């Protein structure tokens, strides 16, 4: 094997190693994004549930007029 052929083989091996690391990193990042989306979905469901549980002040919630006064009164 001559020097040029050896250099080309070495460069090819290095590229294969880098490609392997890149594929592994991409798989890890995809898993991370998937898990984060699951967390976002769960939090969105919790927010929706809390909104349903919270009384809507526009519909019949009795308000005390004192609650409307500014704090300096």
Order of alpha helices (4+ residues) and beta strands (2+ residues): alpha-alpha
